[in-house]
Amino acid sequence: MRHLLHALPGESAEIVVDAAVRHRLKRVLRLNDGEALILCDGAYHTQDVTWHGDRFVATAAPQTHAPLKTQLHVAAGVLKGERQEWLIEKSAELGVDVFVPLQLDHGVVRVHDGADKQARWQAIADGALEQCGRTWRMQVTLPMTLAQWLPGTRAWFADETGGACWTTVTSQPTDLPWRIALGPEGGWSAKERGLLHQHGADAISLGPLVLRAETAGLVAAAIVRNQP
């Protein structure tokens, strides 16, 4: 059944939707009255409902789904146009929990309308949630610098010059999030490498081939999510 990101009726029998949602359901998704779908609140809860013109009517009690055992945060240099949107969409499909757009020294894109971009990128991530059936939202943050992102728990960064094998690193159990930074098309600057080392970030390798920036992000995410 179709998944839709929306508040749940919960224990009540129904929930009336606002005009914007009604327009999307009728004109964009072309839902028919009585059609069954699954609502997801983006916080691991779902509920089976049917659509009745201006409201959802519950057909089952809400369900709670267990989160994945380890969180995954991906921080990646902002890419041009569709490549950035593609990376965000596929990151959501691959189970990334937090996506951080990084403004990096060698990046070609400079974001001056951060809030507008964040809203656009979050909408893309939410659309991917509905498409792939995940039960929690991927948070897309405002664009930030590497210096703003680095403080916190341990971090790793993809390095084309070599490093520990990412598959081996992520095979070790941990309760902390996996936080990985990915450079832009032009690679890390000397200043950024200094910052990474200063904050104790470890270099990792994604394999013997040099990957495009957006490909590297998906490889890193896929390796984490395919660990047993």
N, C-alpha and C positions, 0 to 999 in steps of 0.2 A: 504493500500500500504506500501511497504518497506520504512523505514526512513533511511537516510544516512547523517552523519555529514560531511558537505562540504560547501565551499563558494558558494554563490548563483549567478546565472546569472544576477539577478537584472532586470533592465529595458532593458538590451541588450538581444538579442535573444538566445544566447548560451554561454557556457563556456567550454573551452578545458581543459582536466584533464591531470595531469602528469603521468609518466610511472608507478609509484608505485600504484597510485589509479587505473589505468587501469588494472594492474595485479590483484589487489584485486577484482575488479568488475567482471573480466572475469574468473579468476581461482578459487577464493574463493567463491564469492557470485553467480557466474555463471549467470550473467545478460544476457539477450538476447537483441539484437538490437530492439529498439522500445518499450522496457519495461518501464512502468510508475513507478515513485517513487517520494518521497517527500524529498527534500534537506532541511537540517536544519543547520543554521550557528552557533548554540550553544548560540545565544544571542537573543532568542525569535522571530527569523524570519524564515519562511519556504517558500518554493516555489515548486509547482508541475512542474516536468520535465519529459522528456523521455530520455533514454540512446541510443546513436548512435555511439557505437564503440570506440570513443575517446573524446566524448564531451556530455554534457547535453544540451538539447534544452528545453527552457521554454515553458510550455503550459498554464501558468497563471501568473498573477502578484504576486510579493512577498506579504506575509501576515505577520503582526506583532501580536504577542500574548501577552496578559497581564501577567506580572509576578504574582506569588503567593503573597498574601498580607504580609506574614511574612517570612523572611529568617530563615533558620535552619542550624546551624553549629554544627557538631558532631566531638568531639576530643576523640579518642579512643586509648588505649594502643595497640601497635603492636602485632598481634597474629601470630601464626605459619602458614607458607605456605598458603594452600588452605583456611584455615579459614579466614585469612586476606583478601584474594581476594574475597571470598564469601561475607564478610561484606561490602566491597567497592561496589561490584556489586549491592547488595540488597539495600544499602543506596542510590545509584543513582536511583534505581527503585522507592524508597519511597519518592523521592523529596528532599533529602538533598542538600543544596547549596554548602557547603564547608565541606570537610572531612579532618581532621588533624590527621595524625598518631603520636601518642605520645610515646616517649621513657620514660618509667616509672621504678621506682626503683625495683618493683617486677615483671616486665615483663621478659619473658624468651627469647625474641628475641632482639638482638642488631643489628641495621641497620648500616652497614659501607659503603654501596654504595647508599647513599640517593638519588642522582639524578637519578641513574638507576632504583631504586625501584619506585621513583615517576613517572617516565615515564611509567613503566609497569602498575602501579596502575591507572594512568590517562587513559591509553588505555583501561583498563577494565571498567572504569566508562563511557568512550565514547561508548564502545560497548553496555553497558546497556542503554544508551541514545537512541541508534538506535533501540534497541529491544523494549523498552517500549514507545517510541514516545514522550518523553519529549522534550521541545524546548529550553532548556538551559543546558549548561554543568555544571556538578558538578566539582568544583575545588578540586583536591587532592593536598595538599601542601607537601613540604618537611617534613620529620620527624622532630619533635621538642620536647623540654622538656616542662613539665608543666609550669615552670617559664617563658618560652618564649611565651606560649599560653595565659596565664591568663590575662595579661594587656589588657585593652580595655573595651568593654561594659560589663554589668552584666553577670555573668556565674552561672551555676548550675552544680552539680556533683551527679551522681548516687551513693547512699550509702546503702550498704546492711544492715547497722545497723538502718536505718530508716531516715525519713525526710518528707518534705511536699509531698503530693500526686502530681505526675507530671501531671496527668490529670487535677487536679484542678488548678495548677499553670498556665498551658498553655491555660486555658479557659479565662484568662484575656487578653483583647486586648492590643497590643503593637506595636509600630513602629520599635522597636529595634530587632535585630536578637535573636532568641533563641539559646543560646550557652550552650551546655551540654558536660561535660567530663565524660568519662566512664573508669573505672580502668581496669587493666590487670587481668589475671587469679588469681594472688596472692593477689589482692586487693590493696588498697592505703597504702603507707608507712606512718609512723608518720610524717616524714618530709613533704610529699606531703599534708597530711591533714592540717598541719600548714600553708603551702602556700595557700591552698584553702581558709582557714578561713581568712588569712591575706589579701587576695584580695577580700574579701566579697562574695565569692561564697557560694551559699546556697545548702544544702543537699536536695536531693529529693528521693522519693521512687517510684519504678516501680511496686510495688505490693508485696504481702506477700511471694512470692516464690523467692528463690535465683536463678538467671538466669546466664547462661554462658555469657562470655563477649560479644560474637558476637550477642547473642540473645537480650541482654540488649540494644545494639545500635539500633536494628530494632524496638524493642518495643517503645523506646523513640521517634524514628522518626515517627512511625505509629501514636502515640498519637497526636503529633503536627499536622500532615497532615490530621488527621480526625476530627480536631476541626472545628466547623461550621464557 
